[in-house]
Amino acid sequence: MYNVALLIEHQLTAVDTKQVVELHEALDETVRYHLLMPVEDAAGQLTTSLGALGGPELVPVVSPDSSEVEMIQESIDHSAQEELDASIALLQQQHQQTTAQLTRDDPVRALADLIQKVDGQEAIILTEPHVISEFFHLDWTSRARRKLDVPCLHLLEHETFDEQASGTGEGVDGM
């Protein structure tokens, strides 16, 4: 079994799925994809947002345990699970074996834990372009390459390999 950990920022598209599967077509072993999708923490987002607005002096503090925050978190979790389920379905339509999980942990730490848990041979990180964090090597892929002892590939969401290589897609090919 060849285990591939796939850290995704958003739901896979048909193009994303096709490209990921094509990367492993030549393998003689069965491939199993282990999807990992981070979920935002509503209480953390609220705290960060309030801090950006000026803190408790200007905006009343809402307890992270409030029912409003719980409702927001449930909505976030539900949306993320729907995206993850749709991604699983796309891979299974390509006759691929999959496992999947959501995480509220740091994505790179969760990826490292997943690689260890499944004895992963490879990590693929599928995100939209993040020019600033990539420039300073703070993006998930750069961090994963420093932390993991397996090959890490960064793919841009919704772009074919040709678009990524030529710089004609939505991604940025340089600064």
C-alpha positions in Angstrom: 0.0 0.0 0.0 1.3 3.4 -1.0 -0.1 6.0 1.4 -0.4 9.6 0.3 -1.4 12.3 2.8 -3.3 15.1 1.1 -3.7 18.4 2.9 -6.4 20.4 1.3 -7.5 23.9 1.9 -10.8 23.6 0.1 -13.0 21.0 -1.5 -11.3 19.2 -4.4 -12.5 19.8 -7.9 -12.6 17.3 -10.7 -9.5 18.9 -12.2 -7.7 18.6 -8.8 -8.7 15.0 -8.4 -7.7 14.0 -11.9 -4.2 15.5 -11.4 -3.6 14.0 -8.0 -4.6 10.5 -9.3 -2.5 10.9 -12.5 0.6 11.5 -10.3 0.3 7.9 -9.1 -1.0 6.0 -12.1 2.4 4.3 -12.9 2.7 2.8 -9.4 2.3 -0.9 -9.1 1.1 -0.6 -5.6 -2.4 0.3 -4.5 -2.6 3.9 -3.5 -4.6 5.2 -0.5 -5.3 8.9 -0.2 -5.6 10.2 3.4 -7.4 13.6 3.1 -6.9 16.2 5.8 -8.8 19.4 5.9 -8.3 22.1 8.6 -11.4 23.7 10.1 -11.4 27.2 11.4 -12.0 27.7 15.1 -14.9 30.1 15.6 -13.8 31.2 19.1 -10.3 31.9 17.8 -11.6 33.9 14.9 -13.8 35.9 17.1 -11.0 36.7 19.5 -8.7 37.7 16.6 -11.4 39.8 15.0 -12.2 41.7 18.2 -8.5 42.3 18.8 -8.2 43.8 15.3 -11.2 46.1 16.0 -9.6 47.6 19.1 -10.3 45.0 21.8 -12.7 45.0 24.7 -12.6 48.8 25.1 -14.4 49.3 21.9 -16.3 46.0 21.3 -18.0 44.0 24.0 -16.3 40.6 24.7 -18.4 37.5 23.8 -17.6 34.4 25.8 -16.1 31.6 23.6 -18.5 29.3 25.3 -21.6 31.3 24.3 -24.4 29.6 22.3 -23.7 32.0 19.4 -20.2 30.9 19.0 -21.3 27.2 19.3 -23.8 27.8 16.5 -21.2 29.4 14.3 -18.8 26.5 15.0 -21.5 24.0 14.1 -22.0 25.8 10.8 -18.3 25.9 10.1 -17.9 22.2 10.9 -20.9 21.3 8.8 -19.7 23.2 5.8 -16.2 21.7 6.1 -17.6 18.2 6.4 -19.7 18.7 3.2 -16.5 19.9 1.4 -14.6 16.9 2.7 -17.4 14.4 1.8 -17.5 15.9 -1.8 -13.7 15.5 -2.1 -13.9 11.9 -0.9 -16.7 11.2 -3.5 -14.5 12.6 -6.3 -11.6 10.4 -5.4 -13.9 7.3 -5.0 -15.4 8.1 -8.5 -11.8 7.6 -9.7 -11.8 4.2 -7.9 -9.4 5.4 -5.3 -9.2 4.3 -1.7 -9.6 7.1 0.8 -9.8 8.1 4.4 -10.5 11.6 5.6 -10.5 13.8 8.7 -11.1 17.4 9.7 -8.7 19.0 12.1 -8.6 22.1 14.3 -4.9 21.7 15.0 -2.1 23.4 13.2 -2.4 22.0 9.6 1.3 21.1 9.3 1.4 19.5 12.8 -1.7 17.5 11.9 -0.2 16.5 8.6 3.0 15.3 10.3 0.8 13.2 12.7 -1.2 11.8 9.8 2.0 10.8 7.9 3.3 9.0 11.0 -0.1 7.3 11.8 -0.6 5.9 8.2 3.1 5.4 7.5 2.8 7.8 4.6 5.3 7.8 1.8 4.3 11.2 0.3 2.5 14.5 1.2 0.6 16.6 -1.3 -0.5 20.1 -0.2 -3.2 21.6 -2.3 -3.9 25.3 -1.7 -4.7 28.4 -3.5 -1.7 30.7 -4.1 -0.5 32.6 -1.0 2.1 34.9 -2.4 3.3 36.6 0.8 3.5 33.5 3.0 5.2 31.6 0.1 7.7 34.4 -0.4 8.7 34.2 3.3 8.5 30.4 3.3 5.8 30.5 6.0 3.2 28.6 3.9 2.1 25.1 4.6 4.4 23.5 2.0 7.5 25.2 3.2 6.8 24.4 6.8 6.0 20.8 5.9 9.2 20.3 3.9 11.2 21.4 7.0 9.2 19.1 9.3 8.5 15.9 7.3 10.8 13.2 6.1 8.8 12.4 3.0 8.5 14.2 -0.3 6.1 17.2 -0.2 4.5 18.5 -3.4 2.6 21.7 -3.5 -0.2 22.0 -6.1 -2.4 25.0 -6.8 -6.1 24.4 -6.6 -8.2 24.5 -9.8 -5.2 24.7 -12.1 -3.8 22.1 -14.4 -0.2 21.1 -14.4 0.3 23.1 -17.6 -1.3 26.2 -16.2 0.9 26.0 -13.1 4.1 25.5 -15.1 3.4 28.3 -17.6 2.1 30.9 -15.2 -1.0 31.4 -17.3 -3.4 30.1 -14.5 -4.6 32.1 -11.5 -1.5 31.4 -9.5 1.5 33.7 -9.5 4.7 32.5 -11.1 7.0 35.1 -9.5 7.2 38.5 -8.0 
